């Protein structure tokens, strides 16, 4: 794992993707610091992080597009399979290298509140709490990008697909407000999601029987719940969508609340997407 980590980290410093990632993050941190804290004389550094969170839509696809897709395109993934390493160690080594690339610019940004505190009364606890949430937000998005990269051999496709996924998640909370809050609308939405889940399972495993079992079992459970607890379905799907938004969770930190549940949510997202990234690579090993 350490060998994969060192190789991946060195590749970011010998190529452009690592520098572009850090440069964009520092550029927009400087722009928003000047706009919020200096020009408008606001002491809330957390507003800077909230304003620049959209930059992840651009820089995460840049950093993650090659992490696994390039291995497939160059057929070097066959070499990885022959090494005395598990796919878990390979994926974790690559992911750890990306976390370091995220931490480097954030370490520089973490100095900003201290500099601003010399010239004004800055709430350092809120600033560094928001910075912690910003890191976990970025870490979760990198995990999502890693999984997307494991699905294709093309860096361009990986970057484009990752951008679309993150863009949908960015507007997920707003989109949820346009959905119907009736019980039947939530039931229908969950039914469609179960069908999509079965389709994804079939796409990854090529097991029609397994996908059919998942589809029938989950649809039966959903129908039973809707039959006996129909009232609980009212507004359930839009509420769930709002809670699944990674960016919406970060707003708690911006408001000065160190949300432990959000941290747990981010860690859960990281674990889930790294796990399915490993399974995606294992599928290619045996295909």
C-alpha positions as CSV (number, residue, x, y, z in Angstrom):
1,X,0.0,0.0,0.0
2,X,2.8,2.4,0.8
3,X,4.4,1.7,-2.6
4,X,1.2,2.6,-4.3
5,X,0.8,5.7,-2.2
6,X,4.3,6.9,-2.9
7,X,4.0,6.2,-6.7
8,X,0.6,7.9,-6.9
9,X,1.7,10.9,-4.9
10,X,4.9,11.4,-7.0
11,X,2.8,11.2,-10.2
12,X,0.7,14.2,-9.0
13,X,3.9,16.3,-8.6
14,X,5.4,15.2,-11.9
15,X,2.2,15.9,-13.8
16,X,-0.2,18.8,-14.0
17,X,-3.3,17.5,-12.3
18,X,-2.0,17.9,-8.7
19,X,-0.8,21.5,-9.4
20,X,-4.0,22.4,-11.1
21,X,-6.0,21.0,-8.2
22,X,-4.1,23.0,-5.6
23,X,-3.9,26.1,-7.7
24,X,-7.6,26.3,-8.3
25,X,-8.3,25.8,-4.6
26,X,-5.9,28.5,-3.5
27,X,-7.0,30.9,-6.2
28,X,-10.6,30.8,-5.2
29,X,-9.8,30.9,-1.5
30,X,-7.9,34.1,-2.2
31,X,-10.7,35.6,-4.3
32,X,-13.4,34.8,-1.8
33,X,-11.3,35.9,1.2
34,X,-10.7,39.3,-0.5
35,X,-14.4,39.6,-1.4
36,X,-15.9,38.6,1.9
37,X,-13.3,39.3,4.6
38,X,-11.4,42.3,3.2
39,X,-13.7,44.2,0.8
40,X,-16.9,43.6,2.8
41,X,-15.1,43.6,6.2
42,X,-16.8,40.4,7.4
43,X,-15.0,38.4,10.2
44,X,-16.6,35.1,9.2
45,X,-14.0,33.0,7.4
46,X,-16.5,30.2,7.1
47,X,-18.4,32.2,4.5
48,X,-15.3,31.9,2.3
49,X,-15.4,28.1,2.5
50,X,-19.2,28.1,1.7
51,X,-18.8,30.4,-1.3
52,X,-15.9,28.3,-2.8
53,X,-17.4,24.9,-2.2
54,X,-18.6,24.8,-5.8
55,X,-15.0,24.6,-6.9
56,X,-15.0,20.9,-6.0
57,X,-17.3,20.4,-9.1
58,X,-14.3,21.3,-11.2
59,X,-11.2,20.2,-9.3
60,X,-12.4,16.8,-8.1
61,X,-13.0,15.4,-11.6
62,X,-9.5,16.8,-12.6
63,X,-7.8,14.9,-9.8
64,X,-9.8,11.6,-9.9
65,X,-10.3,11.2,-13.6
66,X,-7.0,9.3,-14.1
67,X,-6.7,7.5,-10.7
68,X,-8.2,4.2,-12.0
69,X,-9.3,4.9,-15.5
70,X,-5.7,5.5,-16.7
71,X,-4.7,2.2,-15.2
72,X,-7.3,0.5,-17.4
73,X,-6.5,2.4,-20.5
74,X,-2.8,1.6,-20.3
75,X,-3.5,-1.9,-19.2
76,X,-1.2,-1.4,-16.2
77,X,-4.1,-2.6,-14.0
78,X,-2.9,-6.1,-15.0
79,X,0.4,-5.4,-13.3
80,X,-1.5,-4.3,-10.2
81,X,-3.4,-7.6,-10.1
82,X,-0.1,-9.5,-10.3
83,X,1.4,-7.7,-7.3
84,X,1.3,-9.2,-3.8
85,X,-1.4,-6.6,-2.9
86,X,-5.1,-6.7,-2.5
87,X,-7.4,-4.4,-4.5
88,X,-8.3,-2.8,-1.1
89,X,-4.7,-1.8,-0.6
90,X,-4.3,-0.5,-4.1
91,X,-7.5,1.7,-3.9
92,X,-6.6,2.9,-0.4
93,X,-3.1,3.8,-1.4
94,X,-4.4,5.9,-4.4
95,X,-7.1,7.5,-2.2
96,X,-4.6,8.4,0.5
97,X,-2.4,10.1,-2.1
98,X,-5.4,12.2,-3.1
99,X,-6.1,13.1,0.5
100,X,-2.6,14.4,0.8
101,X,-3.1,16.6,-2.3
102,X,-6.3,18.0,-0.6
103,X,-4.5,18.6,2.7
104,X,-1.6,20.5,1.2
105,X,-3.6,23.6,-0.1
106,X,-5.9,23.3,3.0
107,X,-2.9,23.6,5.2
108,X,-2.1,26.9,3.5
109,X,-5.7,28.1,3.7
110,X,-5.7,27.3,7.4
111,X,-3.3,30.2,7.9
112,X,-5.8,32.7,6.6
113,X,-8.0,32.9,9.7
114,X,-4.9,33.6,11.8
115,X,-3.8,36.4,9.5
116,X,-7.3,37.9,9.6
117,X,-7.4,37.7,13.4
118,X,-4.5,40.1,13.6
119,X,-6.8,42.8,12.0
120,X,-10.1,41.9,13.5
121,X,-12.1,39.7,15.8
122,X,-12.3,36.3,14.0
123,X,-14.2,33.4,15.5
124,X,-11.4,30.9,15.1
125,X,-13.4,28.0,16.5
126,X,-16.1,28.5,13.9
127,X,-13.5,29.0,11.2
128,X,-11.5,25.9,11.9
129,X,-14.7,23.9,12.5
130,X,-15.9,24.9,9.0
131,X,-12.4,24.0,7.6
132,X,-12.7,20.6,9.1
133,X,-16.1,20.1,7.5
134,X,-14.7,21.4,4.2
135,X,-12.0,18.7,4.4
136,X,-14.5,15.9,5.0
137,X,-16.7,17.3,2.2
138,X,-13.7,17.1,-0.2
139,X,-12.7,13.7,1.0
140,X,-16.2,12.3,0.4
141,X,-16.3,13.8,-3.1
142,X,-12.9,12.3,-3.9
143,X,-14.3,8.9,-2.9
144,X,-17.2,9.4,-5.3
145,X,-14.8,10.4,-8.0
146,X,-12.6,7.4,-7.4
147,X,-15.6,5.1,-8.0
148,X,-16.6,6.9,-11.2
149,X,-13.0,6.5,-12.4
150,X,-13.2,2.8,-11.8
151,X,-16.1,2.4,-14.2
152,X,-14.4,3.5,-17.4
153,X,-11.1,3.4,-19.3
154,X,-11.4,7.0,-20.6
155,X,-10.2,9.9,-18.5
156,X,-12.5,12.3,-20.4
157,X,-15.6,10.1,-19.8
158,X,-14.5,9.7,-16.1
159,X,-14.2,13.5,-15.7
160,X,-17.4,14.3,-17.5
161,X,-19.4,11.6,-15.6
162,X,-17.9,12.7,-12.3
163,X,-18.8,16.3,-13.0
164,X,-22.4,15.4,-13.7
165,X,-22.7,13.3,-10.6
166,X,-21.3,16.1,-8.4
167,X,-23.4,18.7,-10.1
168,X,-26.6,16.7,-9.4
169,X,-25.6,16.4,-5.8
170,X,-24.8,20.1,-5.6
171,X,-28.3,21.0,-6.6
172,X,-29.9,18.0,-4.9
173,X,-31.4,20.0,-2.0
174,X,-32.9,22.6,-4.4
175,X,-34.3,19.9,-6.7
176,X,-35.9,18.2,-3.8
177,X,-38.0,21.2,-3.1
178,X,-39.7,20.8,-6.6
179,X,-40.8,17.2,-6.0
180,X,-44.3,16.3,-4.9
181,X,-44.7,15.5,-1.2
182,X,-47.6,13.1,-1.6
183,X,-47.3,9.5,-0.3
184,X,-47.8,8.0,-3.8
185,X,-45.1,10.2,-5.3
186,X,-42.6,9.0,-2.8
187,X,-43.6,5.4,-3.3
188,X,-43.2,5.7,-7.1
189,X,-39.8,7.4,-6.7
190,X,-38.6,4.7,-4.4
191,X,-39.8,2.0,-6.8
192,X,-37.8,3.7,-9.6
193,X,-34.7,3.8,-7.4
194,X,-35.0,0.1,-6.7
195,X,-35.2,-0.6,-10.4
196,X,-32.1,1.5,-11.0
197,X,-30.3,-0.3,-8.1
198,X,-31.1,-3.7,-9.7
199,X,-29.9,-2.4,-13.0
200,X,-26.6,-1.3,-11.5
201,X,-26.2,-4.6,-9.8
202,X,-26.7,-6.4,-13.1
203,X,-24.3,-4.1,-14.8
204,X,-21.6,-4.7,-12.3
205,X,-22.1,-8.5,-11.8
206,X,-23.8,-9.6,-15.1
207,X,-26.0,-11.7,-12.9
208,X,-29.6,-11.5,-14.1
209,X,-30.8,-13.8,-11.4
210,X,-29.2,-11.8,-8.6
211,X,-30.6,-8.5,-10.0
212,X,-34.1,-10.1,-10.3
213,X,-34.0,-11.3,-6.7
214,X,-32.9,-7.9,-5.5
215,X,-35.6,-6.1,-7.6
216,X,-38.5,-8.4,-6.5
217,X,-37.5,-8.6,-2.8
218,X,-37.1,-4.8,-2.4
219,X,-40.2,-4.0,-4.4
220,X,-42.2,-6.4,-2.2
221,X,-40.8,-4.8,1.0
222,X,-41.6,-1.3,-0.4
223,X,-45.2,-2.3,-1.4
224,X,-45.8,-3.8,2.1
225,X,-44.5,-0.7,3.8
226,X,-46.6,1.5,1.6
227,X,-49.7,-0.6,2.3
228,X,-49.5,-0.7,6.1
229,X,-47.7,2.7,6.7
230,X,-48.9,4.9,3.9
231,X,-48.9,8.1,5.9
232,X,-45.2,7.9,6.7
233,X,-44.4,8.1,2.9
234,X,-45.7,11.7,2.7
235,X,-42.7,13.9,1.8
236,X,-40.3,11.1,2.6
237,X,-38.5,11.0,-0.7
238,X,-37.8,14.8,-1.0
239,X,-36.6,14.8,2.7
240,X,-34.3,11.9,2.0
241,X,-32.8,13.6,-1.1
242,X,-32.1,16.7,1.0
243,X,-30.2,14.6,3.6
244,X,-28.2,12.9,0.9
245,X,-26.8,16.2,-0.4
246,X,-23.1,16.3,0.6
247,X,-23.0,20.1,0.0
248,X,-26.1,20.8,2.1
249,X,-24.6,19.0,5.1
250,X,-21.6,21.4,4.9
251,X,-23.9,24.4,5.5
252,X,-24.2,23.3,9.2
253,X,-20.5,24.0,9.7
254,X,-20.9,27.4,7.9
255,X,-23.6,28.3,10.4
256,X,-21.2,27.7,13.3
257,X,-22.4,24.2,14.2
258,X,-19.8,21.4,14.4
259,X,-22.2,18.7,13.2
260,X,-20.9,15.3,14.3
261,X,-23.7,13.6,12.3
262,X,-22.4,15.2,9.1
263,X,-18.9,13.9,9.9
264,X,-20.3,10.4,10.4
265,X,-22.2,10.8,7.1
266,X,-19.1,11.9,5.2
267,X,-17.1,9.0,6.6
268,X,-19.9,6.6,5.7
269,X,-20.0,7.9,2.1
270,X,-16.2,7.5,1.9
271,X,-16.4,3.9,3.1
272,X,-19.3,3.0,0.8
273,X,-17.7,4.4,-2.4
274,X,-14.3,3.1,-1.7
275,X,-15.8,-0.4,-1.1
276,X,-17.7,-0.4,-4.4
277,X,-14.6,0.9,-6.1
278,X,-12.7,-2.1,-4.8
279,X,-15.5,-4.4,-6.0
280,X,-15.5,-2.7,-9.4
281,X,-11.8,-3.4,-9.8
282,X,-12.2,-7.0,-8.5
283,X,-14.9,-7.6,-11.1
284,X,-12.4,-6.6,-13.8
285,X,-9.8,-9.0,-12.3
286,X,-12.1,-12.0,-12.8
287,X,-13.8,-10.9,-16.1
